[in-house]
Amino acid sequence: MGSQVAVQMYTVRDFTRSAENLAETLRKIAAIGYSAVQLSAVGAMNGETPEVDAKQARRMLDDNGLRCIATHRSWNDLANRADAEIEFHRELDCDFTAIGGIPGNFGDRAPEAFRKFIEESAPVIARLKSAGIRFGYHNHAFEFMREGAGRQTLYDLLIDAENPDLMLELDVYWADHAGVNPVRLFERCKGRMPVIHLKDKEISPEGQPVMAPIGEGNLDWDGILPACRDAGVEWYAVEQDECRRDPFDCLRSSFEFLSGRGL
């Protein structure tokens, strides 16, 4: 198997605001050694009349030997413009999409909102699945709040959902940030985490936890990476929301660490 490491383009969002910027950014990503990207927060592709559409993006990716292995898309578009979204993903030859949190129209960050989302998302997920596209939910830290008599987390509701087609795009940094061991989540979600997000956590000189390139912080990669393999993770998307030095240098450091671990 070739490399399973991708770049979540949110990491380099400041370098994708035009077609020219996007082409140069993809060139740099490929030069580091990455084989794939997740298209998210790409300025040149946003809006009703984007400078770069899916067909043009696919051409840019092909020119650099890259694949689009995932996207982040609007829940409103996925639910109400499914045909257009399916065509978008077919143009990219991409079979996975996710949302970056509970959609606001489902209400507050409460169990009732998550239960409603799980129920109402089922036909949308089924429509996407019929077109060969898997759907996932990307977490931050708030999903691990404990509420109710059983002290169940909001993320527990997603894990325990009766819909096995609801995938989970786990962000291991945010799980760890919430005090949860990501390894336990992988053990509970085998086969439901085809794409995950990786970033590390280090402590700044001021004593604050900050995001870091993978391998430069304190997350337990000796435990996390084997658990990923056991859970059937297909793609490891490097996403560093905030970089304290050049983002491309951070991406290089993460790639070298992960490729050194056989990914």
Buried (B, 14 or more C-beta within 10 A) or exposed (E): EEBBBBBBBBBBBEBBBEBEBBBEBBEBBBEBBBBBBBBBBBBBBEEEEBBBEBEBBBEBBEEBEBBBBBBBBEBEEBBEBBEEBBEBBBBBEBBBBBBBBBBEEBEEBBBEBBBBBBEEBBEBBEBBEEBEBBBBBBBBBBBBBEEEEEEBBBBBBBBEBEBEBBBBBBBBBBBBBBEBBBBEBBEBBEEBBBBBBBBBBBEEEEEEBBBBBBBBBEBEBEEBBEBBEEBEBBBBBBBBBEBEEEBBEBBBBBBBBBBEBEB
